[in-house]
Amino acid sequence: MTEEEIKKTVFQLLQRIAPETDPASLMPEENIREALNIDSYDALQFIVSISEKLNVDIPEEDYGKTSNLKSLIAYLGKKLNG
């Protein structure tokens, strides 16, 4: 899966979690939760939805690696592309 495909999937899932936001406006190193004003419950739902949609395991200790768009896409790229 390419970075662009991962990014598109992430944006779609963020849009479901926070429909009033514009995920495409995120800067690569901007904190996703803070920028989109997502609470901890929705953030967890987002991680779970990524895990289910892409069929990847994201252990709790790796949640910090998913805090911004750049690190999330890199993390998922490694998981998906080995």
C-alpha atoms as an extended CHARMM CRD file, in Angstrom:
* protein
*
        82  EXT
         1         1  MET       CA              0.0000000000        0.0000000000        0.0000000000  PROA      1               0.0000000000
         2         2  THR       CA              1.4150000000        3.3930000000       -0.9790000000  PROA      2               0.0000000000
         3         3  GLU       CA              1.7380000000        6.3710000000        1.3410000000  PROA      3               0.0000000000
         4         4  GLU       CA             -0.9660000000        8.1610000000       -0.6520000000  PROA      4               0.0000000000
         5         5  GLU       CA             -3.3740000000        5.2150000000       -0.2320000000  PROA      5               0.0000000000
         6         6  ILE       CA             -2.6500000000        5.1000000000        3.4970000000  PROA      6               0.0000000000
         7         7  LYS       CA             -3.1980000000        8.8540000000        3.7760000000  PROA      7               0.0000000000
         8         8  LYS       CA             -6.5160000000        8.6170000000        1.9040000000  PROA      8               0.0000000000
         9         9  THR       CA             -7.6970000000        5.8460000000        4.2430000000  PROA      9               0.0000000000
        10        10  VAL       CA             -6.6090000000        7.8130000000        7.3160000000  PROA      10              0.0000000000
        11        11  PHE       CA             -8.5020000000       10.8860000000        6.1050000000  PROA      11              0.0000000000
        12        12  GLN       CA            -11.6450000000        8.8300000000        5.4400000000  PROA      12              0.0000000000
        13        13  LEU       CA            -11.5310000000        7.3190000000        8.9200000000  PROA      13              0.0000000000
        14        14  LEU       CA            -10.8590000000       10.6850000000       10.5640000000  PROA      14              0.0000000000
        15        15  GLN       CA            -13.8210000000       12.1330000000        8.7000000000  PROA      15              0.0000000000
        16        16  ARG       CA            -16.0520000000        9.4130000000       10.1760000000  PROA      16              0.0000000000
        17        17  ILE       CA            -14.7660000000       10.0270000000       13.7050000000  PROA      17              0.0000000000
        18        18  ALA       CA            -14.9180000000       13.8280000000       13.4530000000  PROA      18              0.0000000000
        19        19  PRO       CA            -17.2970000000       14.6990000000       10.5920000000  PROA      19              0.0000000000
        20        20  GLU       CA            -17.1790000000       18.4320000000       11.2970000000  PROA      20              0.0000000000
        21        21  THR       CA            -13.4260000000       18.5960000000       10.6290000000  PROA      21              0.0000000000
        22        22  ASP       CA            -11.2320000000       18.7760000000        7.5440000000  PROA      22              0.0000000000
        23        23  PRO       CA             -8.4860000000       16.1530000000        7.9460000000  PROA      23              0.0000000000
        24        24  ALA       CA             -6.8890000000       17.2660000000        4.6680000000  PROA      24              0.0000000000
        25        25  SER       CA             -5.9450000000       20.5300000000        6.3840000000  PROA      25              0.0000000000
        26        26  LEU       CA             -3.6320000000       18.7100000000        8.8080000000  PROA      26              0.0000000000
        27        27  MET       CA              0.0250000000       19.6100000000        8.6360000000  PROA      27              0.0000000000
        28        28  PRO       CA              2.3450000000       16.5490000000        8.5960000000  PROA      28              0.0000000000
        29        29  GLU       CA              3.7530000000       17.1110000000       12.0970000000  PROA      29              0.0000000000
        30        30  GLU       CA              0.6380000000       18.5960000000       13.7010000000  PROA      30              0.0000000000
        31        31  ASN       CA             -0.9070000000       16.6010000000       16.5480000000  PROA      31              0.0000000000
        32        32  ILE       CA             -4.0320000000       14.9850000000       15.1030000000  PROA      32              0.0000000000
        33        33  ARG       CA             -6.0640000000       15.0370000000       18.3250000000  PROA      33              0.0000000000
        34        34  GLU       CA             -5.2740000000       18.6550000000       19.0970000000  PROA      34              0.0000000000
        35        35  ALA       CA             -5.6850000000       19.9550000000       15.5450000000  PROA      35              0.0000000000
        36        36  LEU       CA             -9.0460000000       18.2730000000       15.0200000000  PROA      36              0.0000000000
        37        37  ASN       CA            -10.1900000000       18.6320000000       18.6390000000  PROA      37              0.0000000000
        38        38  ILE       CA            -10.7110000000       14.8800000000       19.0620000000  PROA      38              0.0000000000
        39        39  ASP       CA            -11.2740000000       13.5710000000       22.5770000000  PROA      39              0.0000000000
        40        40  SER       CA             -9.5640000000       10.4600000000       23.9410000000  PROA      40              0.0000000000
        41        41  TYR       CA            -12.5590000000        8.1980000000       23.2560000000  PROA      41              0.0000000000
        42        42  ASP       CA            -12.7310000000        9.2610000000       19.6020000000  PROA      42              0.0000000000
        43        43  ALA       CA             -8.9540000000        8.9370000000       19.3030000000  PROA      43              0.0000000000
        44        44  LEU       CA             -9.1970000000        5.3400000000       20.5130000000  PROA      44              0.0000000000
        45        45  GLN       CA            -12.0730000000        4.6890000000       18.0880000000  PROA      45              0.0000000000
        46        46  PHE       CA             -9.8780000000        6.0810000000       15.3130000000  PROA      46              0.0000000000
        47        47  ILE       CA             -6.9970000000        3.7310000000       16.1750000000  PROA      47              0.0000000000
        48        48  VAL       CA             -9.3710000000        0.7550000000       16.3590000000  PROA      48              0.0000000000
        49        49  SER       CA            -10.9370000000        1.6690000000       13.0140000000  PROA      49              0.0000000000
        50        50  ILE       CA             -7.4910000000        1.9150000000       11.3860000000  PROA      50              0.0000000000
        51        51  SER       CA             -6.5700000000       -1.4480000000       12.8360000000  PROA      51              0.0000000000
        52        52  GLU       CA             -9.7580000000       -3.0460000000       11.5140000000  PROA      52              0.0000000000
        53        53  LYS       CA             -9.7680000000       -1.3520000000        8.0990000000  PROA      53              0.0000000000
        54        54  LEU       CA             -6.1080000000       -2.0680000000        7.3230000000  PROA      54              0.0000000000
        55        55  ASN       CA             -5.9180000000       -5.3340000000        9.2580000000  PROA      55              0.0000000000
        56        56  VAL       CA             -2.9030000000       -4.2400000000       11.3110000000  PROA      56              0.0000000000
        57        57  ASP       CA             -2.2510000000       -4.6820000000       14.9990000000  PROA      57              0.0000000000
        58        58  ILE       CA             -1.5370000000       -1.4060000000       16.7880000000  PROA      58              0.0000000000
        59        59  PRO       CA             -0.5640000000       -2.1900000000       20.3710000000  PROA      59              0.0000000000
        60        60  GLU       CA             -1.2390000000        0.4010000000       23.0470000000  PROA      60              0.0000000000
        61        61  GLU       CA              2.4730000000        1.0400000000       23.5530000000  PROA      61              0.0000000000
        62        62  ASP       CA              2.6500000000        2.2390000000       19.9170000000  PROA      62              0.0000000000
        63        63  TYR       CA             -0.1280000000        4.8280000000       20.2130000000  PROA      63              0.0000000000
        64        64  GLY       CA              2.4870000000        7.5610000000       20.6320000000  PROA      64              0.0000000000
        65        65  LYS       CA              3.8040000000        6.6990000000       17.1700000000  PROA      65              0.0000000000
        66        66  THR       CA              0.4250000000        7.6430000000       15.7020000000  PROA      66              0.0000000000
        67        67  SER       CA              0.0200000000       11.1500000000       17.1090000000  PROA      67              0.0000000000
        68        68  ASN       CA              0.7000000000       13.0910000000       13.9190000000  PROA      68              0.0000000000
        69        69  LEU       CA              0.0640000000       12.4340000000       10.2520000000  PROA      69              0.0000000000
        70        70  LYS       CA              3.7110000000       11.9780000000        9.3050000000  PROA      70              0.0000000000
        71        71  SER       CA              4.4740000000        9.4250000000       12.0180000000  PROA      71              0.0000000000
        72        72  LEU       CA              1.1380000000        7.6330000000       11.5670000000  PROA      72              0.0000000000
        73        73  ILE       CA              1.6550000000        7.1430000000        7.8330000000  PROA      73              0.0000000000
        74        74  ALA       CA              5.2540000000        6.0050000000        8.3660000000  PROA      74              0.0000000000
        75        75  TYR       CA              4.1630000000        3.5930000000       11.1170000000  PROA      75              0.0000000000
        76        76  LEU       CA              1.3640000000        2.1210000000        9.0070000000  PROA      76              0.0000000000
        77        77  GLY       CA              3.6450000000        1.8950000000        5.9780000000  PROA      77              0.0000000000
        78        78  LYS       CA              6.1110000000       -0.2290000000        7.9470000000  PROA      78              0.0000000000
        79        79  LYS       CA              3.3080000000       -2.4420000000        9.2840000000  PROA      79              0.0000000000
        80        80  LEU       CA              1.6700000000       -2.9170000000        5.8910000000  PROA      80              0.0000000000
        81        81  ASN       CA              4.7370000000       -3.1860000000        3.6870000000  PROA      81              0.0000000000
        82        82  GLY       CA              6.9610000000       -5.0880000000        6.0790000000  PROA      82              0.0000000000
